[in-house]
Amino acid sequence: MPSYHGFAKTNKAFHLSLKAGAVTIPPLPCGAVDGYIVRAGNMTGAERMSTVAVVFCFPPAGAGASFFHPWRAYSPELRVVPVEMPGREKRFGEPAPDDLREMVDRVLPDLLEDAVAGERVVMFGHSFGAILAYEATRSFMRLRPEADVLLVVSGSPGPRTLRGTTRIADWADDEFIAGVRAISGYHHPALDDPELRDFLLPVLRTDVVMHEGYEPEAGAVVDVPVISIRGETDEVVDIAAAEEWRDWTTKAFHTEELPGGHMYLVDGWPGLLDLIEQEASTVDAAG
């Protein structure tokens, strides 16, 4: 077990993304390994073949890989790999790009390294992370066209739809925070702490800049199955918006709903992983 003393204060803000109501999951030291195998290079051949899929997880705006840390030990059938992005957590010292495709280019080498030949790959992203997962799927398939990939997008309209009617990236801090809450239906608890707010805001603002400046390439469909998930009571992404992803794949597509609102996965992530495991076991990549 790692020691939980002497953490860098800068890591604290991102660990608050693990907080759900009155339950707080103990944070990990920045860059620590908690006993669960997450990298393919550390796995034996038998361990690699025992999993249904590797699940690369892209976080919502303002969050980092630690958002997904609790997921890693949930199922022996899924090898959950939170994507470490420049400018936050383990890669805090690296400059964060403000272009979404450049961000994908920066994380792609890790995805290629972690993907095991013959293992199904699930690209998962929630909200802003769904667009990252979509672009990562496109880049990954260009280099690994033979790969068995399933794209799972959550809490997001199609790539061409920007939530909200006004661009908010350059708004003053208080107005910007209110704008994020309006378009996401969620308030990050770190934003209530003045010290942590000053640390978190640049990351959140960079993600919003990336999202607002993003334009998908015309006709840039993916040649993999796509599943679009939303919370049953999501007031941010309605059923029609979730269905927009149908036009962005040449393969099988369907939607799913899980209990909760836009940020259903804060509390409902076990049900989400159950669904991903089921879908990864049954969806035909050739569909």
C-alpha positions as CSV (number, residue, x, y, z in Angstrom):
1,M,0.0,0.0,0.0
2,P,1.3,3.4,-0.9
3,S,1.7,6.1,1.7
4,Y,-1.0,8.8,1.7
5,H,1.2,11.5,3.2
6,G,3.1,14.3,1.7
7,F,1.0,14.7,-1.5
8,A,1.6,17.7,-3.7
9,K,-1.0,20.3,-3.0
10,T,-1.5,20.7,-6.7
11,N,-2.8,17.2,-7.0
12,K,-5.6,17.8,-4.5
13,A,-7.9,19.6,-6.9
14,F,-8.2,16.7,-9.3
15,H,-8.7,14.1,-6.5
16,L,-11.9,16.1,-5.7
17,S,-13.3,14.8,-8.9
18,L,-13.6,11.4,-7.1
19,K,-15.9,12.9,-4.5
20,A,-19.5,11.9,-4.8
21,G,-21.9,13.3,-2.1
22,A,-20.6,12.4,1.3
23,V,-18.4,9.6,0.1
24,T,-14.8,10.4,-0.7
25,I,-12.5,7.8,-2.2
26,P,-8.9,8.1,-0.9
27,P,-6.6,9.7,-3.4
28,L,-3.5,8.2,-4.9
29,P,-0.1,9.9,-4.9
30,C,0.5,11.6,-8.2
31,G,2.0,8.9,-10.4
32,A,1.7,6.1,-7.8
33,V,0.8,2.6,-8.6
34,D,-1.9,1.2,-6.4
35,G,-1.4,-2.5,-7.0
36,Y,-3.6,-2.9,-10.0
37,I,-2.1,-3.7,-13.4
38,V,-3.0,-0.9,-15.8
39,R,-0.2,-1.1,-18.4
40,A,0.1,-3.9,-20.9
41,G,3.9,-4.0,-20.6
42,N,3.5,-5.1,-17.0
43,M,1.0,-7.9,-17.8
44,T,1.7,-11.6,-18.3
45,G,0.4,-13.3,-21.5
46,A,-2.3,-15.1,-19.5
47,E,-3.4,-11.8,-17.8
48,R,-3.7,-10.1,-21.2
49,M,-5.9,-12.8,-22.7
50,S,-8.2,-13.1,-19.6
51,T,-9.7,-9.7,-20.1
52,V,-12.7,-8.9,-22.4
53,A,-11.3,-5.6,-23.4
54,V,-9.0,-2.7,-22.5
55,V,-11.1,0.5,-21.8
56,F,-9.3,3.8,-22.5
57,C,-11.1,6.5,-20.5
58,F,-11.2,10.1,-21.4
59,P,-12.5,12.5,-18.6
60,P,-15.0,15.3,-18.8
61,A,-13.8,18.9,-18.9
62,G,-11.7,20.0,-16.0
63,A,-11.0,16.4,-14.7
64,G,-8.1,14.1,-15.1
65,A,-7.2,10.4,-15.0
66,S,-7.9,10.1,-11.3
67,F,-11.6,10.5,-12.1
68,F,-11.4,6.9,-13.2
69,H,-9.1,5.4,-10.6
70,P,-11.8,3.6,-8.6
71,W,-13.0,1.9,-11.8
72,R,-9.8,-0.1,-12.3
73,A,-10.4,-2.8,-9.7
74,Y,-14.1,-3.3,-10.5
75,S,-14.0,-6.1,-13.0
76,P,-11.3,-8.6,-13.9
77,E,-12.9,-8.7,-17.4
78,L,-12.0,-5.1,-18.1
79,R,-8.6,-3.5,-18.1
80,V,-9.5,0.1,-17.4
81,V,-6.8,2.6,-18.4
82,P,-7.4,6.2,-17.5
83,V,-5.9,8.4,-20.2
84,E,-3.2,10.8,-18.7
85,M,-3.4,14.1,-20.5
86,P,-0.7,16.8,-20.6
87,G,-1.1,19.7,-18.2
88,R,-2.7,17.7,-15.3
89,E,-1.9,15.1,-12.7
90,K,1.0,12.9,-13.7
91,R,1.7,15.1,-16.7
92,F,1.2,18.4,-14.9
93,G,4.6,19.7,-15.9
94,E,3.9,19.3,-19.6
95,P,2.4,22.2,-21.5
96,A,-1.3,21.6,-22.2
97,P,-2.3,22.1,-25.8
98,D,-5.4,24.2,-26.6
99,D,-6.2,22.3,-29.7
100,L,-8.2,19.1,-29.3
101,R,-6.5,17.2,-32.1
102,E,-3.1,18.1,-30.8
103,M,-4.2,16.8,-27.4
104,V,-5.1,13.5,-29.0
105,D,-1.7,13.4,-30.8
106,R,0.0,13.8,-27.4
107,V,-1.8,10.9,-25.8
108,L,-1.9,8.5,-28.8
109,P,1.5,6.9,-28.2
110,D,0.3,5.7,-24.8
111,L,-2.8,4.2,-26.3
112,L,-0.8,2.4,-28.9
113,E,1.6,1.1,-26.3
114,D,-1.1,-0.1,-24.0
115,A,-3.2,-1.8,-26.6
116,V,-2.5,-5.6,-26.8
117,A,-2.7,-7.4,-30.2
118,G,-5.9,-9.4,-30.3
119,E,-7.5,-7.6,-27.3
120,R,-10.7,-5.6,-28.0
121,V,-10.2,-1.9,-27.5
122,V,-13.0,0.3,-26.0
123,M,-12.6,4.0,-26.4
124,F,-14.8,5.7,-23.7
125,G,-15.3,9.4,-23.1
126,H,-17.9,11.4,-21.2
127,S,-19.2,14.8,-22.3
128,F,-16.1,16.7,-23.6
129,G,-14.2,13.4,-23.2
130,A,-16.5,11.8,-25.8
131,I,-15.1,14.1,-28.5
132,L,-11.6,13.2,-27.4
133,A,-12.5,9.5,-27.6
134,Y,-14.0,9.9,-31.0
135,E,-10.9,11.7,-32.4
136,A,-8.6,9.1,-30.6
137,T,-10.6,6.3,-32.3
138,R,-10.0,7.9,-35.7
139,S,-6.2,8.4,-35.1
140,F,-5.8,4.9,-33.5
141,M,-7.6,3.2,-36.5
142,R,-5.4,5.0,-39.0
143,L,-2.4,3.4,-37.4
144,R,-4.0,0.1,-36.4
145,P,-6.7,-0.6,-39.0
146,E,-6.9,-4.2,-38.0
147,A,-7.8,-3.4,-34.4
148,D,-11.1,-4.5,-32.9
149,V,-12.4,-1.2,-31.5
150,L,-15.7,-0.1,-29.9
151,L,-16.4,3.6,-29.4
152,V,-18.6,4.3,-26.3
153,V,-19.6,8.0,-26.0
154,S,-21.5,9.3,-23.0
155,G,-23.4,12.4,-22.2
156,S,-22.5,14.0,-25.5
157,P,-24.3,15.1,-28.7
158,G,-22.6,14.4,-32.0
159,P,-19.2,16.0,-32.8
160,R,-20.7,18.8,-34.8
161,T,-23.0,20.0,-32.0
162,L,-21.7,22.5,-29.4
163,R,-23.8,22.6,-26.3
164,G,-25.1,26.0,-25.4
165,T,-25.6,29.0,-27.7
166,T,-22.8,31.2,-26.5
167,R,-19.0,30.7,-26.4
168,I,-17.8,31.1,-22.8
169,A,-14.1,30.4,-22.8
170,D,-13.0,34.1,-22.5
171,W,-15.6,35.1,-19.9
172,A,-14.5,36.4,-16.5
173,D,-14.0,33.7,-13.8
174,D,-17.4,33.9,-12.1
175,E,-19.3,34.1,-15.3
176,F,-17.3,31.3,-16.8
177,I,-18.0,29.0,-13.9
178,A,-21.7,29.8,-14.1
179,G,-21.6,29.1,-17.9
180,V,-19.9,25.8,-17.4
181,R,-22.5,24.8,-14.9
182,A,-25.3,25.8,-17.3
183,I,-23.9,23.7,-20.2
184,S,-22.7,20.7,-18.1
185,G,-25.4,20.4,-15.4
186,Y,-22.6,19.9,-12.8
187,H,-20.6,21.9,-10.3
188,H,-17.1,20.8,-9.5
189,P,-16.7,20.8,-5.7
190,A,-13.2,22.2,-6.0
191,L,-14.6,25.4,-7.4
192,D,-15.9,26.3,-4.0
193,D,-12.4,26.3,-2.5
194,P,-10.6,29.6,-3.5
195,E,-7.2,28.0,-3.5
196,L,-8.3,25.0,-5.5
197,R,-10.4,27.1,-7.8
198,D,-7.4,29.1,-8.9
199,F,-5.6,25.8,-9.7
200,L,-8.4,24.1,-11.5
201,L,-9.8,27.0,-13.6
202,P,-6.9,27.1,-16.1
203,V,-7.4,23.4,-16.8
204,L,-11.1,23.7,-17.1
205,R,-10.8,26.8,-19.3
206,T,-8.3,25.1,-21.6
207,D,-10.7,22.2,-22.1
208,V,-13.5,24.6,-22.9
209,V,-11.2,26.4,-25.4
210,M,-10.4,23.1,-27.1
211,H,-14.1,22.1,-27.3
212,E,-15.3,25.5,-28.6
213,G,-12.5,25.6,-31.1
214,Y,-13.1,22.1,-32.4
215,E,-14.6,21.4,-35.8
216,P,-14.9,17.8,-37.0
217,E,-13.7,17.0,-40.5
218,A,-16.6,16.7,-43.0
219,G,-17.7,13.1,-43.4
220,A,-15.2,11.9,-40.8
221,V,-17.1,8.8,-39.8
222,V,-15.5,6.0,-37.9
223,D,-15.4,2.4,-39.2
224,V,-16.2,0.9,-35.8
225,P,-19.4,0.2,-33.8
226,V,-20.6,3.1,-31.6
227,I,-22.7,3.1,-28.5
228,S,-24.1,6.4,-27.2
229,I,-25.1,6.5,-23.5
230,R,-27.0,9.2,-21.6
231,G,-28.5,9.6,-18.1
232,E,-32.3,9.0,-18.1
233,T,-32.9,12.4,-16.6
234,D,-30.1,14.3,-18.4
235,E,-31.4,17.8,-19.1
236,V,-28.2,18.7,-21.0
237,V,-28.1,16.0,-23.7
238,D,-31.5,14.7,-24.7
239,I,-32.3,11.5,-26.6
240,A,-32.2,13.3,-30.0
241,A,-28.7,14.7,-29.3
242,A,-27.4,11.3,-28.2
243,E,-28.8,9.8,-31.4
244,E,-26.7,12.2,-33.5
245,W,-23.8,9.8,-33.2
246,R,-25.6,7.4,-35.6
247,D,-24.4,9.6,-38.5
248,W,-20.8,9.2,-37.4
249,T,-20.2,5.5,-37.9
250,T,-20.4,3.1,-40.8
251,K,-21.0,0.2,-38.4
252,A,-23.6,-0.8,-35.8
253,F,-25.0,1.9,-33.6
254,H,-27.4,2.0,-30.7
255,T,-28.2,4.2,-27.6
256,E,-28.5,3.2,-24.0
257,E,-29.8,5.0,-20.9
258,L,-28.7,4.6,-17.3
259,P,-30.2,6.0,-14.1
260,G,-29.3,9.6,-13.3
261,G,-28.7,13.0,-14.9
262,H,-25.8,14.3,-17.0
263,M,-23.2,13.3,-14.5
264,Y,-24.8,9.9,-13.8
265,L,-21.4,8.2,-13.8
266,V,-20.2,10.0,-10.6
267,D,-22.3,7.6,-8.6
268,G,-23.4,5.2,-11.3
269,W,-20.1,4.1,-12.7
270,P,-20.5,0.4,-11.7
271,G,-23.6,0.1,-13.8
272,L,-21.8,1.8,-16.7
273,L,-18.9,-0.6,-16.5
274,D,-21.4,-3.5,-16.4
275,L,-22.9,-2.2,-19.6
276,I,-19.5,-1.7,-21.2
277,E,-18.4,-5.3,-20.3
278,Q,-21.6,-6.7,-21.7
279,E,-21.4,-4.7,-24.9
280,A,-17.7,-5.4,-25.4
281,S,-18.5,-9.1,-25.1
282,T,-21.3,-9.1,-27.6
283,V,-21.0,-6.3,-30.1
284,D,-19.6,-7.6,-33.4
285,A,-16.8,-5.3,-34.6
286,A,-17.7,-6.2,-38.2
287,G,-21.3,-5.1,-37.6
